[in-house]
Amino acid sequence: MPIVKPRPSRPGLPAPRKRAGPSRPVTAFDEAYYRRFYLDSDTRVRSGQAEERLARFVFGYLGHLGIPVRRALDLGCGLGRWRGILARHHPRADYTGVEISPYLCEKYGWLRSSAADFKGRGRYDLVLCQSVFQYLGDEEARNAVANLARLCRGAVYLEIITKRDWELHCNRKMTDGKIYLRDAAWYRKLLAPHFRSAGGGIFLPKDSPVVLYDLEGG
Ligand SMILES: C[S@@+](CC[C@H](N)C(=O)[O-])C[C@H]1O[C@@H](n2cnc3c(N)ncnc32)[C@H](O)[C@@H]1O
């Protein structure tokens, strides 16, 4: 989300308040939250153009790697922006949106569950988890990574605000501050037993047959 340096055009990530405690930040994922960070053009953190650029990258890269996209799972899907994007890039693909917010589940019909324990139906070609982990406590984040590994057969797209992102790159006015700030190393250690980084926020399951050249991975 809003990252203003070094590329001012990069979309922002909602802005963090430093938290050390083990409990979930008391964010109400209600109508006001989504209006402020996603819908109001004066306060929202990401433009439609930025979303489209990201989508072109993700689907272009998966195409390049030869990963088909027939079933996509969006954990913490928010307003479900990836649903429309997926329909444009892969019109026949199936989209499943999962949310913890009762407000969104009622409004959009998403499945109500935590990313940490959503069971799903089989495995998915693409699992999206964008700007969600920073809202999870340590234990929930560990369980969510294990769950990603269980649910994904093709690739995961992950976007997470880290401590360094917050200190160096986030637009603090426009980014939600009620989040957990952790080092990238903390996340890498959790991901390493299950995934290889393919760069650009894309992670491949350890048993993926996709060949990455030496310098392509993260
Ligand atoms: C910053 S928004 C991102 C929404 C969407 N992924 C996007 O990028 O547009 C964070 C979302 O994560 C959801 N969320 C927070 N904790 C969650 C959890 N444990 N499981 C699933 N969703 C969660 C919130 O309800 C909120 O909609």
The ligand as a Gaussian input file, in Angstrom:
#p B3LYP/6-31G(d) Opt

LIG

0 1
 C       -5.828000      -3.552000       4.100000
 S       -7.260000      -4.521000       3.828000
 C       -6.791000      -5.375000       2.318000
 C       -7.990000      -5.820000       1.529000
 C       -7.636000      -6.479000       0.187000
 N       -6.773000      -7.622000       0.352000
 C       -6.993000      -5.483000      -0.727000
 O       -5.761000      -5.503000      -0.882000
 O       -7.719000      -4.656000      -1.291000
 C       -7.063000      -5.772000       5.041000
 C       -8.212000      -6.764000       5.034000
 O       -7.826000      -7.909000       5.776000
 C       -8.967000      -8.393000       6.440000
 N       -8.508000      -9.242000       7.546000
 C       -7.908000      -8.865000       8.683000
 N       -7.611000      -9.933000       9.440000
 C       -8.016000     -11.022000       8.736000
 C       -7.969000     -12.415000       8.966000
 N       -7.461000     -12.935000      10.078000
 N       -8.464000     -13.245000       8.020000
 C       -9.004000     -12.757000       6.884000
 N       -9.078000     -11.430000       6.606000
 C       -8.584000     -10.577000       7.521000
 C       -9.696000      -7.141000       6.881000
 O      -11.035000      -7.382000       7.165000
 C       -9.470000      -6.220000       5.691000
 O      -10.533000      -6.290000       4.770000

